[in-house]
């Protein structure tokens, strides 16, 4: 007689409630971010055009990459720091702020001295040199929001990143279009970064207070930066994996192609926000259980959050990808040619979910091996991107078809990383961590059929009726076939969730 499969150990209800609360806020923030992102892309595409958008995109990518390095991995590493210190938390936070400021200053000076790194294919007329100053705001804001997330305050992240930042850039870009079609996007970006910084620092001071008694200590700051180097490198590599395609395109094509690709990337990156917003809430929960030696609980939390993220990302990808021509057409007729790029980028975000959630634990239990996998992934992605572009050029495909090469390479590289990281984490925790469930297949199939029918009607109906119909069918099947009691906690209020008795396993 075959023995029954072992049951998963019970996960502390408070941990899942914390993840669910962060997930609810996260989903709300995603809706707000979607509502704000589309107006900006519409304004940038219609008023500024693909060429100006391409110049802006390349410059911002370089600035944000330097800011990612200057953050020193503290967006995720700060949770571990605060979990293992006897010092006042506000002192640790300002140590992190000082470390980030010092790293930012180095990056700012380099970019101001070598502005061609931001504008390789356009003339520099003066004001562009000041764009790197936004690095200070980006880094300080990220560290402040990470500190707030440690206290399970995700609402501040939603407010700063999903409301204030995107709506500021949208409104400013519209107003500045009548003043300067060349510098309007860049000035709008600077204003949005300043607004997001203020929206991050105010709740930080209100929550932790002012750093009374804190004194800068260079040795402590250097030690903090050194300890976080592997995590900083992992964060930078993950960020590069989403931006190296733009960098490679900038070497092979002009600003117009870069601008079209950038719009597709911005639309496709919306599902990614569902995962990145979980990082701050996953960090404290995982570090607490690792400190207690409860590896089984960590594996369960990775599986649980992973399923929530991949289910949400797949639904959003289908809703945006099936009517892709209509979505890209909103930005302008010139951008419809990027529909193929959009499809591959959306698929890449879905296959990346497992790697991203596994990394949330790997950065604490195997940060160097995680870094090695991430580095290998970047090498594979870059090599594949160049190889596919050269292949498509040899086949004499159009430039827009050639531009799908980096998107295909990203999808394949992220799929490889998902398999490698999930297997490594499963072996280290001695428990399964895969978020996969068969309900995802049934929901995707049904939603695809509905989406195909929707593409047969006029575009306005495709967007107004087809997109909600795809989401409705997908969500209904996921709810009925994929969700158990623990999953439904995501949609319960905190008071209702407290009364739920969680099963040991499903």
N, C-alpha and C positions, 0 to 999 in steps of 0.2 A: 504494500500500500504506500503510495507516494505521500511524502510529508507535505504539510501545508506550507506555503511560502511564508517566510518570516514577515512579521508585521513591522512597519516603520515605527520607530520609537516616537513617543508623544513629544510634540513640540510645544514649548511654553506658549500658552494662549496670548499672553501680553505681547510676545514678539510678533506673532502673526497679526495681532490687532494694530501694532505699530506700523507694520508693513502695509496693512490694508488702509489705514488712515492716510499714510503717505501716498498710496496708490490712488485713493479717491481724489485727493488734492491734485495729484499728478494728472489724472484724466481731465479734471476741470481746467487745469492749466494748459493742457494740450489743446482743448477746444478754444480757449482764449488766444493761444499762440497761433492757431490756424486762422482765426478770425482777423488777427493783426498782420500775419505774414502776407496773405493774399493781397491786401491793399498796397503794401510796399512794392511787391513784385509788379502789380498792375501799373502803379505810378512810375516805377523805374523803367519798365518796358515801354510804356506808351509815351511818356514825356521825355525820357532821356535817351532811349534806344539801346540796341544790343551792344554797340561799340563802347559807349560810355559806361554801361553796366559791366562790360568785360574788364575795362581798365580799373573800375572800382573794385570788382571782385578779386582781381589778382592782388591789388594793394592790401585789401583787408585780410586776405588769406595769409600774407607774409606777416602782417602786424599781429594777427591772432595766433600764429604759430610761435612767434617770439613771446607773446603773453603766456601761452601754454607752457613754454619752458620756464618762464620766470615764476610761474605759480609753484614750481618745485614739488609737484605731486600733492600739494596740501589740500586740494579739493577732496581727496579721499584719505590722505594720510593724517589729516588733522584729527579725525575721529579716533584713530589709534593713539595719537599723542594725548588727547584729552582723557582717554580711558585708562591710561597708565601713568598718571602724574599725581603727585601730592601738592603741587603748586596751585595757586588760584588759576582757574581756567582763563580768566581774562588776561593774565600775564602770558600764558602760553599762546593765546590768540595774537597778542601784540608782538611776541617773538616771531610768530609766523608772518605777521604783517611786515615787520622789519626785514625779514629774510626776503620776502617777495618784493619789497621796495628796492632793496639792493640789487637783486637780479634784474628787476625791471629797468633800473637806471642803466645797467650795462647794455641791455637790449636797445633802449631808446637811443643811447649815444651811437651805437653801431648803425642803426637805421637812418639816423639824421646825417651821419657822416657818409653813408652809402645809399642814398635814396633810390638809385637805379635798381636796387634789389626789390623795391616795391613797384616800380614803374619801368619795367624793362623795354616796353614797346611804345612808350608815349613820352612826350616832352614834359619836363618838370619846370613849372613856372613859379614856384615859390611856396605857396601855402601847403603843398603836398608834403613838404619836409616836416611839418608839425604834426602830421598824422600819427607818428609813433608815440606821441605823448599820451594817447589813449591807453597805452599798455599799462600805465600806472592805475588807471581806473578799472580796467579789466581784471587785473590781478587782485587788487584790494577788494573788489566786489565779489570775486569768486571765493576768496578766503573768508570774507564776512558771511556769505551765504552758507559755506560749509560749516562754520561755527554754529550758525542758527539751526542748521539741519541736525546737528548733534543733539540739540534739545528738541528734536522732532518738529521743528518749525519749518515746514515745507511751504507754508503759505507765503512767507517772505520771498522765497525763490520764485514762486508763481507770480507774485506781484511785480517783482523787479524784472524778471526775464520774459514773462508772458504778457504783461500788460504795459508797464511803463517803457521798457526798452523798445519793443516793436512799434508801439503806437507813436512814440516820440520820433522814431526815424521815419515812419510813414507820413506823419503830419509835417515834419520839417522838410522832407524830400519834396512834398507837394508844394509847400510855400516857396522853397528855394528854387524850384524849377522855373519860376518867373524871374529869378534874379541871376542865376548862373547855371547853365546847363552842364558846364564842365565840372565845377566844384560843388554843386548842390548835394550830390550823394555823399561825398566825403564829409562835408560840414554837418549834414544830417546824422551821419554815423557818429561823429564826435559828440554831438548833442545827446544822442541816445545813450552813449557810454557814460556821460556825466550824470544823466538822469538816473540810470541804473545804479551807479555808485552811491548816490544820495539815498536811493531807496533801499540799499543794502546796509549802509552804515547806521542809519537811524534806528532800525530794529535791533541791530547788533548792540548799540549803546544802551538801548532801552532794556534789552534782555540781560546783558552781562555787566552793564555799568561802565564807568570810566576806569582806566587801568591805574588806580591809585597805588602807589608804592612800587610800580614797575620801573625797572631801570634797564636800559639796553645793555646787553652783554655780548660782545662780538664772538667770544668763544662758543657760547650757547647757540647763537644764531648759525654759526658755521657748522656746528655739530648737527643741528636740525636739518640744514640743507644737505649735508653729506649723507645722513641717514635716509633721507627721502629720495636720493638720486635714482635708485632702481624704480621706485614708483613714479617719479617724474619722467623717467625715460619711457615707462610703459604708457603713461598718459599721453606723452608726446607722440609715441608711435601710433596709438589708437587715433589720435587727432590727425596725424599725417595720413593715415589710411583713408580718411574721408576727404583729404585735400590734395594729396599728391597727384590725383588725376587732373585737377585744375592746373597744377604746376607743369605737368607734362604737356597738357594741351597748349599752354602758353608758349612752349618751346616749338611746337609743330604748327600751330595755327594762329591766326590773327585774333584781335579782341572780339570780333563778332561771334565767332564760334565759341570762344570762352564765355561770352555773355549768355548765349543760348544754353550752354552746358550748366552755367551757374544757376540759371532759373530752375532747370530740372533738378539740380542738386538741392536747392533750397526747398523745393516742394518735397523731394524724397527724404530730406533730413527731418521732416516733421515727425515721422514715426520714431526716429532715433531719440527724440526728446522724451518719449515715453520711458525709454530705458535710462537715459542720463539723469532724469529727475529722480529715479529710484536710488541712484548711487549714494546720496547723502543719508537716506533712511536705512539702506542695507548695511552701510559701514558700521554704525553703532551697534546694530543687532548682531552682526557677525562677530565683531571684535569682542562683544560681551560673552558670547557662547564659546569662542575660542579661548578666552581667558579662563573660563570654567572647565575647559577640556571637553565640551559637549559637541563633538564633531558630527554626530548624527543629526543634531538640531540644525547645524549649519547646512548640511546637505539638504535637509528638508526645506529650509528657507530658500535656498538657491533654486530648488525645483519649483517651489510655490511661486516665488516672484518671477522666475523664468517663464512659467506658463502664462501668468498674467501678462507679461510683457510681449511674448511672442504672439499670443492670441490677439492682443490689441494692435500690434504692429501689422499682423497679417490682414486684419480687417481694414485698417486704414490704407494699407498698400493696395488692396483690391479696389477700394472706393476711389482712390486717386489714380490708379494705374489703368483700369479698364476704360474709363472715359478720358484717357490721357490726352488725346488730341484736343478735347474740349477744355480741359484744365490748362494746358499750355497755351491754347488760343486766347484765354482770358488775358494773358500778359501782352499778347500781340500776335498778329499773323506770322511774323518772322520767327516766332519761337515754336510754332507747331512742329517744325522739323526735328525738335528735340524730344519727341514723344518716345522714340526707341530708347534714348538715354534714360529717360524717366523710368521706363519699365524695368530696365536692368538695375538701376539704382534702388528702386523700391524693393526688388527681390533681394538685393544685397543687404538691406536693412533687416529683412526678416531672417535670413540665414545667419546674420551676425548676432542675433539675440542670445543664442546659447553661449557663444564666446564671451560676450559682454558680461553676462550674469556670472558665468564661471570665474571670470577675472575678478569680480567683486570679492571673492574669497581667496583666489590665488595670490592676490597682492599681499595677503597677510600670512599665507602658509608656504608659498613657494615663489616669492617675488622675482628671484633671479631666473628660474626656469620659465616663468610666465613671460619675462622680458625676452628670453631667447626665442620663444615661440612667436611673440609679437614682431621681433626683428626679422625672423625668417619670413613671416607673412608679408612684411613690407617689401622685402627683396623680391619675393615671388610676384607681388602685385605690380611693382615697378617694371620688372622684366617682362611680365605678360602684357602690360599696357603698351610698352614700346613695341613689342613683337607684333601685337595685334594691329596697331596703327600702321606699321610697316607692311604687314600682310595685306591690309585693306587698301593701302596705297598701291601696292603691287597689282591688286585686282582692279585698280582704277575705279573704286567706289567713290561716291561723292564725299565731300568733307564731313557732312553731317553723319553719314554712315561710318566714316572713319572715326568720328568722335565717340562712337559707342564702344570702341576698344577698351579705354580705361574703365568704363562702367562694367563691362563684362569681366575684366581682370579683377576689379574690386569684389564682385560677387563670388568669383571662384576662390580668391584668396581668403575672404572672410569665411566661406564654407569650410575650407581646410582648417582654419584657426579654430572654428567652433568644435570640430571633431577632436582636435588635439587637446584643447584646453579642457573640454568636458571629460575626456578620458583621464587626463592627468589629475584633475580635481577629484574625480570619483575614486581613483586609486589612493590618493592621499587621505581622503575622508572615510575610505572603506564603506562607501554607500553610493547608490546611484544618484546622479544629479541632473539627468536629462529631463527637460520640461516637456518632451514630446508626448502628445496624446492623439489618438486616431480621430477624435472629434474635429481636429484641425483640418483633416482631409475632407471630411464630409461637409463642413462649413464652407471651405474654400471652393469645392466643386459646385455646391448649390449657388453660392454667390457669383461664381463665374458665369453660370447659365443665365442668371438674372441680369448680370452686367452685359452679356452679349446681346440680350434682347433690348436693353436700354440703348445700346449703341446704334440701333436701327431707327431711332426717332431723331427729330431735330435736336441740335446741341443744347438749346435752352432747357428742353425737357430732359435731356440726358443728365444735365447737371442738377436741375431742380427736383426731378423725380427719380432718375436712375441711381444717383449716388445714395440717397436715403434708402432706396429699396435694397441695394446691395448690402448696405450696413445692417438693415433690419433683418434680412434673411440670414446673414452671417452670424449676427449676435444671437438670434433665436436658437440656431442649432448649437452654438457654443454653450449657451445657457442650459439647454435641455440635455445635450449629450456629453458635454465636457466638464461642466461645473459641478463640484461637490459642495459640501457644507463649508469647508474652509475657503473655497473660491468665492462663494456667495457673500462671505464676510466683507469682501471688497466693496460691496454695494450697501452694506448696513451702516447705520450710524453707530457711533461708539457705544451708546447706551444699549442698543439692541445687541451689538456684538458681545458685550460683556455677559449676556445671558445665554450665549451659545456654548454648548458642550462639544468640544472638538473631538472627533474620532482619532484613534491612534494612527490610522493610515487608511489609504483608499485602495 
